[in-house]
Amino acid sequence: MLLELSGIYKNYLQGSMEVPVLKDINLQIEEGEYVAIMGPSGSGKSTLMNIIGCIDKPSEGVYMLDGHDIGSLRDRALSKIRNKEIGFVFQNFNLLPRQSALDNVGLPLQYAGVPKRKRKERCLKMLDMVGLSDRVSFKPTQLSGGQKQRVAIARAMVGEPKILLADEPTGALDSKSGEQVMELFDVLHEQGTTIIMITHSYEVAQRARRIIRIIDGELLEGDGVKSQPIVTSVPVQAAESAAAEEAEEQTEAQEQIKAEVQSETEVHFEEENIEDNTETDGIKEADGNEETD
């Protein structure tokens, strides 16, 4: 079993009141599965995604991922798991705007300490796999929405993770670009990648081999529940408010982290460029001495 959630609950505090968002979630996913978790806004699907992605921890319950008890791990160990075991694809791409497609794809390998030459080889291979071998040096502002998402998929897969976790992967795309992304997911699944896709769209969810619905923080599985009415109760409305506050705090934190990462990345690239220039200058100087001799 690759992933197993047992008795998962997640509660948020709203003032002095504890509001349940996830209730007794039990889920098992085998290696190589293609699963869609589908639900409307406020259903708890984003909270569930954060727990599966080791971004957040449950209030109660046990989460086992590839033999690791996630609840017992500290932040540094969780960071390593996120980098090695899980590839993330977000609705809004989350690409560094001042770096090329090649450099964006290479970020997970850079954090993992992969040497520059090997990193470049793997990144070029992944960009070719997603059909962007002619856009290697392009920056995000020079790419279409569909191309940005394909760069994001290449970045997610470059470290050969156990799981591809996609949050509304077609949400910011037109229908043609969305179809291209879903076709790429089909190819990755055929190659054996485990895909967990979070979506509100039944049309997108149908591309998966297994559909799980989340309603009011509880899981329902199978196509047979697609016509079930969705009733939003007062507690869930309170949960949505609490979750919205939590999401706002997370967004601020993510923006701060993104800025820090971008700054560190640019410094790293500048250092690598200085090293490259130094090597080039040394070669030129040696050539000049040879000519003089």
Secondary structure by P-SEA (a helix, b strand, c coil): ccbbbcbbbbbbbcccbbbbcccbbbbbbccbbbbbbccccccaaaaaaaaaaccccccbbbbbccccccccccaaaaaaaaaccbbbbcccccccccccaaaaaaaaaaaacccaaaaaaaaaaaaaaaccccccccccccccaaaaaaaaaaaaccccccccccccccccccaaaaaaaaaaaaaaaaabbbbbbbbccaaaaaaccbbbbbccccccccccccccbbbbcaaaaaaaaaaaaaaaaaaaaaaaaaaaaaaaaaaaaaaaaaaaaaaaaaaaaaaaaaaac
